[in-house]
């Protein structure tokens, strides 16, 4: 009685060994660092040498550098980190993006087995918090402009002549016609093709006209899409820049919360959020060469420059915009071997592109890259945030065939640029303007204070439980204390292995887990005491105590786990952090409180002839040895 097979001991040792190993990275802390990524330039050894040389000239000692798809420069202190950021910004061109970061100081041998520290949330690590408001009215205006352009094309294709399409300040637009017949035909056509639009007569005595408004359902759909698209854009851009565990989520109908842990520079965070990109497809103007030679741009044209700086005149009318792009992937052009981006359009975009390229076979089309960027520069010794719009022609090509849903663009400098452009196109441009209405910085000192207070609460609660268990249950209590210690290690290991984010509510979940973990052992030990009082032998009491208490422990933990899962599913932010640690703590406590303590008790008491147990609250047994 009270013997475990060898495989159970082996399983326990493997779990505890792996848990200890994956919890270790959290002991090594983090190094202050500066991260350099490239918007459209290469990250290579030459760049690293330039950065190290610039820092050496300012007598800033570099602890270590890491070169992957971005450059990470580790430093010895936060003071040097801030100095290094300014030096690197001044040494590099604008196409490089620099940001403050905190890099884990985990040894290489732990990193090799993917043993990484858990992430810390904004309240523990420090960082920036933004509350952004989406301009839903702007999104609706943009949609109305698109509809106006589409209807102009639709009417022309159906030989319906309109005199003008004018936007109204109160919303919607008015289409004016030459006669009532064209108005009536347009009314039927628009109602059939665009049932989501509200079309009514707005004719005056001498001029037939139609008033077109977005339907209520269409308006709500556009507003919801604008918020969701902006969330996607912001999330992809932040992820590309390597900010660990950002929180980007919707709040209410028109607001977005953005939290960037580990980012102390608010201005830099705004730059991260400000960069989006899209494409426009325009035809090269028929008189481009003559206009450039004469120095005059025709009224129907617009002057651009290509990557080499050479001017080119394009048509003012846009054939297609990037809003119709649903997917973009970087690759290599099979014919030329040059970098390419493979574009996929949605159904509406594919139809428009097909119609507009059908009659232009043999003509030259240009791809215009448009990026809205924010940057800071020193003006009279102060940092001033500036905005700029980059518009450049990245590709011109003769249309050989009618284009449709899928096609490719070339003319990119390298594969890195192709990859970045594909990512930005997948993210898309902001579907509507956003304004930062609340900005809050959580300093690393405040985050450290939260860590210290949370750590103190865990330690105090942990020690009080250890003392109580040791006094009340003696040897059994010491076994429970050892199990409690390993339970804490396993929770930390799982948080690290899952790369979950630990927040202040998460620490509260760990404190609660400590109490719940020992509760299972209290149930078992009290059951063993009861069996002894009923006259059972020590060995039989141990066996019955674990067997009979199991169902009660399982029921209690399962019901709590269900509540934790629901909290995770329906909660947000801090509630999720609490639910994660609570759920993991319940799972690990079942293992340590039942299997681990039983294994130790079996090692101590199993196979022995006992007269009593050191479990507190009972004297020597009156019966014979067992």
C-alpha positions, 0 to 999 in steps of 0.5 A, a space after each residue: 500500500 502507498 507505493 507509486 510505480 517508477 514511471 510516476 516518479 519519473 514523470 514528476 521529476 521531468 515536469 519539475 525539471 522542465 518547470 524549473 528550467 523554463 522559469 529560470 529566464 525570469 531571474 536574469 532581468 532585461 538590458 536597456 537597448 535601442 532597436 533599429 529597423 528599416 522602412 526601406 533600407 537594408 539591415 546589415 553589418 555595415 549598418 552595425 559598424 556605423 552605429 557602433 562607431 557613432 556610439 564609440 565617438 560619443 564614448 558610449 560603451 555597447 554591451 552587445 549587438 544582435 543583428 537579425 531583420 533588425 539591429 538591437 544594441 544593448 547598453 549598460 544603463 538607462 541613461 546611456 540608452 537615452 543618449 544612444 537613441 539620440 546619437 543613432 538618430 542623428 547618425 542614420 538617415 530618415 528611412 531607419 526607425 529607432 526605438 527604445 526597447 528592453 531586451 531580455 538578458 537570458 543566456 544563450 543556452 536557455 534561448 536555444 531551447 526557447 526558454 524565454 521570460 514572460 512578458 510584463 504588462 504596461 502596469 509592471 513594465 512601464 510604457 505608453 497608453 493612448 486612447 484614440 478616437 476614430 473620425 467616423 464622419 470622415 469614414 462616411 465622407 470617404 465612402 460617399 466620395 467612392 460611391 460618387 466616383 463609381 456612380 459617375 462611371 456606372 452612368 457613363 457606361 450605360 449612356 446616361 448623361 449627367 451634368 454634375 455630381 456635387 457633395 452636400 455639406 450635410 451628407 450625401 451628394 446630388 446628381 444633376 441631369 439634362 432631362 427627366 428621362 436620364 434622371 428616371 433611367 439613372 434612378 432605376 439603375 442606381 436602385 438596382 445596382 446599389 440597394 444600400 443607397 437611399 435615392 430620392 428626387 431632388 429636382 427643381 423647376 428647371 433641372 432634374 436631379 437625384 439626391 443620394 444618401 447612404 442607407 442606415 445599415 450601410 452607414 453602420 457597416 462603414 463605421 464598424 469597418 473603419 474602426 476594425 480596419 484601423 485596429 488591424 492597421 495599428 496592430 500590424 504596424 506595431 507588430 512589425 516594429 517589434 513592440 512586445 505584447 502590445 494591447 490594441 483593442 476597441 473601446 465603445 463605438 468609435 475609440 481604440 485603446 493602444 498600450 505599448 509596454 516597454 516604450 518610454 518615448 511617447 513621441 516615438 510611439 506616435 511615430 510607430 502608430 503614424 506610418 501606413 502605406 497604400 498604392 494608387 494605380 494611374 495611367 502615364 499621361 499621353 503628353 508626359 514627355 512633351 510636358 516635361 520637355 516644355 516644363 509645363 504640366 497639363 491640367 489633366 496631369 500631375 507631376 511625380 518622381 520615380 525612385 531615381 528622382 526622374 520626373 514623370 507626368 501621370 493622369 490625375 484620375 486614379 484607376 484604382 486605390 489600395 483600399 481594394 487590396 485584400 492580400 499582398 505577399 512578397 516574392 520573386 518575379 519568375 522572369 526577371 528574378 527581381 523582387 515582386 509583390 503579389 497583389 490580390 483584390 476583392 471582388 469589386 476591385 477586380 471588376 473595376 480593374 478589369 474594366 479599366 484596363 480592358 480598353 488601355 492595353 498597350 498603354 503605360 500604367 504607373 504604380 504610385 507608392 504613398 506613405 504617411 509618416 510622422 517624424 521628429 526633428 530638432 528645431 531651435 534645440 527642441 524636438 518638433 513632430 512633423 508630418 510628411 506624405 511620400 508619393 513616388 512612382 515605384 513601377 511603370 509597365 505597359 499593360 499587355 493583358 486585361 488585369 483582374 483579381 491577381 497581379 504583381 508589381 515590380 520595381 522594388 529595390 530589394 527583397 526587404 522592401 518587397 516584404 515591408 511593402 507587402 506587410 504595409 499593404 496587408 495592414 492597409 491605410 487608415 480607413 478613417 482619421 484618428 485623433 489621440 484624445 488621451 495620452 498617458 505614460 507609465 514610467 519604468 519606476 512606477 512599473 518597478 514599484 508595482 512589481 515590488 509591491 506585487 512581489 511583496 504580496 506574493 512573498 508575505 502570503 506565501 510565507 504565512 501559508 508556509 508557517 501555518 501549514 508547518 505548525 498545523 500539519 508538521 511533516 505533512 505540512 512541510 510536504 505541502 509547503 514543498 508542493 506549494 513552492 513547486 506550484 509557484 515555479 510551474 505557474 511562472 514556467 507556464 506563463 513563460 512558455 506560453 509567452 503570456 503577459 503578467 499584469 498586476 491583476 495577474 499577480 493577484 491571481 497568483 496570490 489567490 492560487 497560493 491559497 487555493 493550492 494549499 486548500 487541496 492539501 488541507 482537505 486531504 490532511 483533514 481526511 487522513 486525520 478523520 480516518 485515523 480518529 475512526 481507528 484505521 491504520 496509518 497506511 490505510 488512513 493515508 490511502 483513504 485520505 487521498 482517495 476520498 478527498 479527490 472528488 471534492 478537490 476535483 469538483 471545487 477546482 473544475 467549477 473555479 476553472 469554468 469561472 476563470 475560462 468565462 472571465 478570459 472569454 468575456 473579459 478584457 485587459 486586466 481581467 484576462 490577465 487575472 483569468 490566465 494566472 488563475 487558470 494555470 494555477 488551478 491546473 498546476 495545483 491539481 498536479 502538485 497538491 495531489 500527485 506530487 505530495 502523494 509521491 513524497 508521502 509515499 517515499 516517507 511513509 510507504 512500505 513502513 510499519 507505522 504506529 503514528 503519523 506526524 500530521 498534527 492534531 492526533 496522538 499515538 494509535 491505540 492499535 497495533 502497528 501497520 
